[in-house]
Amino acid sequence: MCMRPITQDLIEGAILGAAVGDALGYPVEFLSRQNIKREALNASLISDDTQLMMAIAKAVIAARTATGFGFHFAKELVAWLDSPENNRAPGMACLTGARRLKSGVPWQEAGGLQSKGAGSIMRAAPIGLALTSPSRVIEWSRFSCLPTHRHPVAILATQAWALAIFHALHGLPFETISKNTMVFLHRRDADLDLILNRFVLSKINFKPEIALGSYMGIGDGWVAEEALLMALYVAEKFGDRFDEAIEIAVTIDGDSDTVGCLVGAILGARHGKSAISDKWLTNLEHKDDLFTLAERLYQRRAADPFLFKTPPWRP
């Protein structure tokens, strides 16, 4: 396991990278690949992906226990529900869960048992950035799902993603992160095993035009496990070229903003803010707030009582 100093630049890279990928994908989310012009991509307005990632970040910063995190995140979800900016094509599972929370349903029970859309995974990066114990990353990421997504596959995919962010932050190669993810998910669910097979075949045989799609490839990214493995495919194939990787991630027929958000987060965690072109940051909505949250996550991590006490997780 690679152990390197965790700097504020790396956490800024993850948070800003996620927002850039989201903002690039948001305007083209419902366009076909053929109608997306890469030269016209512009990072400006964020979607619910980044809004809810910011909510997770605030909850992680405020909490010291997993149950405390669940309580704080539930409060942030209700605040997001009532926000005038909650008009960015939010997912139904997130809206339904937030409405149930507002009506008084406990946060542990608010999520739909059949909900496994990508709304659970798109927001989870701050958990892998702020916590220093992999076992706590797994526990907290599970709790992050319960208010909106209680399907077992959504929970497993979100746990795997938070661990992937944790490992990228520590400097693991993307190929190793993919292998760790496959070990974590293997034989946990029959549907997961099928998509893991498609992931392996896509890495070996297909260019992005096929791999990042539902015909012979990994999928369209509308559900958590597809978004997870699509992001890992892009990271493994193009992980040393941030701009190209992000453009590939959002130029798909499916959930462009979520896959872009995931790719931006994991590349940013691996390479830091310096990997992100200034052109993507100039007009980014809530840029100052994102910088502030990244700084507070870094401080939260530095103060984590488990820092240096638990060896990095490996399969």
N, C-alpha and C positions, 0 to 999 in steps of 0.2 A: 504494500500500500504506500503510495507516495504521500509523504507528509511535507507540507510546505507552509510557510507563514501565511496566515489568512489576513489579507489586507482589506481596507475599506474599498479600494479600487475594484477588487473582485466582487464584492457584494453590490457595489454600484453597477458594475457590469451586468450582473444578473438581473437586477431590478429594472435598469434602463433598457437592457436588451430585450427583456420580456415586453416592456411597454412599446418599444420600437416595432418588434415583430407583430404585436397586436395592432398597432396603429397602421402599419402597412397592409395588414390583411383585412382590417375592418371594412374599408370601402369596396373591396372586391370579393367579399365572403360569398355572395350568391351569384357570382359570375362564373362562366365556364373558363377552363384553362385557356381556351383559344381566344377569349375576349379580354384577358388580362394582359396589359402592356407593361412590361417591367420598367421601361424607361419613364413611364408616367407614375410610378409608385411614389407616394409621399407619406411621410410619417407625421400625422397631425393629431386628429381626434383619436382618443383611446376608446375601447369598447368596455362592455361589462367584464371582460377577462381581466383587464388591468384594474378596474374599479374593485373587483373582488379580491384580487391579489393584494391590493392596498389594504383592504379590510382584514385579510389574514395577517398582514404585516403588523397592523395596529394591535390585533389581538395577541400575537406572539410577543410583542414588546410589552404589553400590559400584564401578561400572565406569567406565573411561575410554576404552575402545575397544569397537567393535562386537562383536568376538569375545569380549572380556572380559565384555560384557553377556550374551551368549548363555550363557557358562559360569555366571555368577552366577544368571541366571534359571533355568537347569536345576536348580541347587541349591535354589532357592526352590520350584520345582515339586515336587521330591521331599519337601521339608519339608512342603509343603501336603498332599501325598498321605497322609502319616503323621499329620497333625494330627487330634486328636479333633473339631475343628470342621468337618472335611470331611464334613459330613452334610447339606449344603444343596442337594440335587438337582444335584450336579455333572454336567457334560456328559461323555459317553462319550469323546469325542476327547481331552479334557484328562486324564481318568483313564488312558486307554490310553497316551498319550504319557508321562505321569509314571511309569507302571509300567515302560515300556520304558527310560526314563532310569535308574530304580532298578536295572534288570537289567544296566545297563552299555552300552546303546546310545548312541552319540554324539548329543549334542543336535541336531546338524544333520540327523540321520536318524531321529529318534524319532517325528516326526509322521506321520500318515497322509496318503498322497498323494491320497486322495479326501475328506479331511476339510475341509469349508468351512463348518462351523457357526459360529454367532456367538461361540463361545468365544475366537476369535482377536482379535476386535475389541473386545469388552467391556472388556478389560483394558489397552488400549494408550494411554490418555490420558496417563500420566506421561511417555511418550516425547516427545510434542508439548509438554509443559509444561517439561521440563528442558533439552532440547537447543536450541541457538540457530542451528543450520545446517539449513535444510530438507533438504539432501542427506543429512545424517546422520539426520534424522528418518525419511526414506525407508529408509535402510539398516538402522537399528536396528529399525524396525517390521517389516521383513522377517525379521530374525533372531528377533524375538519370536514369530513364527508357527511357525518350523521345529520346535520340540520337540513341537508338538501338531497343527498344521494346515499341511500342505504343498500343499494345492490352490492353483493359481495365483490363482483368484478370491478365496480367503480372504486371500492375501497382498496382492493389489491393494487389496481393500476395507480391510484394516487399515492399509496405507500411506496410503490416502486419508483415513481417519479420523484418524490421527495428525497429518497435515497440516491437517485441518480444526480440530483442537484448537489447533495452532500458530497458525493464522490467527485464530481466535477470541480467543486470548490477546493477540494484537497489535491487536485491535480492529476487524477487518474485519466489515462487515455480513454477516448470514447469507445474504442473497441472493448476494453476491459469493462467499462460501465455497461455496455450492451450484454456482455456475458454474465455479469452479476445480476442484471435484470432478468435474464432468461432463467437463471438458477432460482431466483426468488419466486418467479411466477410458475415455474414448471410443475405440472400435475396438481395445481391448485384448483383448476376449473377446466372442464372439457372445452369450452369456447375459447379460453385463453390458450390452450395447447394448439388449437387450430390456427389462431392468428400468429402464434409464435412460429409455427411452421411456415406461414406465408411471409413472415418477417425474414426468416433465414433464406428462403428461396429468392425473395426480392433482393436481398443484399448480394447474393451470388449471381443472379441472372439478369436483373432489370435495372435500367436507367430510371431516373426519377419520374419520367412521363408515365411509366407503367407502374413502378413501385408505389407511388403516391396516388393510388386510385383503387377502386373496388374491383376492376376487371383484372384479375390475375395478381393484383398487388396487395398491399397491406389493408387498404380501406380508404375511406374519405375523411376520417377524423371526427365524425359526429359523436362517437362513443369513446369512452375514456381509454380503453385498451388500444384502439386504433390510433388515437392522437399520440399516445405514449410512444408506440413503436414507429410511427411515422417520424416523430421528432428524433428518435434515436438513429433511424436510418440516415436522415439528413446530417446529423451531427457526426456520425461515423464516416460518411462519404465526403463531407465538405466542411468539417469542423475547424479547419485552419483558415477559412476564408469567410468571415462574418457576413459581408455584404452579399456574396453569392449564395451562401446558405439560406439567409433570410428570404431572398428573392425566390429561391427554389421552393421554400416552405410555403409561401403564400400563393404561389402560382399553381394552384390545384383546383379541382372541381368541387372540393369539399369545404371543410371548416378552416378557411384560410387564416382567420385571426387567431384561432386557438393553436394551430400548428406553428404559426409564426411566433406566437407568444412563447411557446415551449422551446422552440429552437433558439430564440433570442436569449432566453433565461439560461439555458445550459451552456451555450457558447460564451455568454457573458461571465458566468461563474467560472469557467475554465480559463478565459483569457483576460478578463477585466474590461473596464470601461474603455481603455485605450484601443480596443479592437473595434469599437463602434464608430463609424464615420460621423463626423460633425454634421454632415448634411441631414442625417436622420434625427439629430437631436434639436436642430434649430427651432423647429415649429412644434415640437412635441408638447401636447397638452399636459399640464400639471408637472412639468419637468422639475420645477423647484421642490414640489411636494415629494416627488420620487427620490430626489437627492437626499432630502431630509429623512425620509423613511429608511433609505439605505444606510445613512449614518447612524440612525438609532438602532437598526438591526445589528450593525457592526458593534455598537456599544453593548447591546443586549448579549451578543455572542461572547464578547470579552468578559462579561460579568457572569456567564453561565456557570453555576456551581459544579457542573460535570466536566468542565474544560480540562482536557489532558488526563482525565481519570478513566476514560473508557477507550480502548483501542478501536480504530476505525473498523466498521463492519466489513466482513467479506464472507462469501458463501463457503 
